[in-house]
Amino acid sequence: MRFQETRRRSIVKSVSFRVLVVVSDTVVIYAITRHVGATIALTIATNVASTILYFLHERSWDAISWGRRRVYLSKKT
């Protein structure tokens, strides 16, 4: 029995994670630069690239069987 994530699940995971990271990045970048324009530009650029890389990373790992086990559910009577 083998389970794979759907593309939709990978996308939702990627987006929810990126929302969390965008907030974190924005706070950190603003604390360093104290410049709203630079903060917005850097936050957008780094997070678009990171979202794409994360999605590709997840899909690649989903194709690798290393570290997975088959689990068989027993019927309870």
HELIX and SHEET records of a PDB file:
HELIX    1   1 ARG A    7  THR A   33  1                                  27    
HELIX    2   2 VAL A   36  ASP A   62  1                                  27    
END                                                                             
